[in-house]
């Protein structure tokens, strides 16, 4: 039978690496394993490897490595709240599915979450800001009704002019630009609200100069050709 052809053989551990082999394989493996373990492997030099085939010399790489060691060597990675972000994502997906099911089946919508009014709407005044913010959630859709709001990330910086959140580098570029845009919009709205005196309507009984000009009928190409033929 086929099962009689495969007989389990006893295995023995290698004295160098500890792995198990059958007797015939162990006799071949142990000398090679002992030889490799006695060799001193060269330490990989990343600076030398970077200097090969590039314009940067090995001395320049060594100098940069020494300067990095002076200022503290390697820097700690910034802490990220990935667990909190993952939990918020799972909650948002679950809430969105509940709202979609309620809209399709006609079931009552889940209770809306407790949201805070952004600072950009609070600048408009308490009543006006809340009224303007609440008017955004008129149509009950998965994105506007029952969806879980994004929690504020402590690593982000909120723009005081538009209320959006950015990381530190993006906030340094965005906030001055947003401030300038807000000041431009205020100036343009103030100019548009000024009374237009030059374009005022003429009083009744007074006719403008354009209305007193004589109006001539437009001549079509056939009529123009006939008139020119009479003068020829």
C-alpha angles and dihedrals in degrees: 000000000000093000091060092059094064110062118175112241126207115258129214129204122246111245091221108040101015097232120139124244137166116259097261094048094043092059090058096039102049098062092048093045092049091050094050093047092054092055116097106228117220115251111245111245110205093187093056091046092052092049093056112098096000138097091248114096124222090245090057091051091049091050092051091049092052092049090050090052091051094056093048107288112240120019125226116254114247114260114253127198094220094147091057092046091050092049091049091049093052091048092049093051092048092049092047091053091051091053093047091050091049093050093048098042098036092240118147114279118251115258113276116250123251104264130183122226111247118245092246089067094042089061088065090063131273100276098034094044095050091045091051092046094047091050089066092069100058103120114059103234130145089258096050107030125058095347116140112248120236112263116233113260111222089215092061128082119221118224109233092210104050102014095234123135126236138171119257098269095043092046091055089057098038105045097061090046092048091048091053091047091051092051091049092051091050091051093049093049091049091052093047092052093055113109114261105229098165094057095048118143117257116248122256113275093029116102121203122237092250092057092056094056115107114251118221123202117250113251118223121219094257094050091046091051090050093051093048090049091057091055093048 
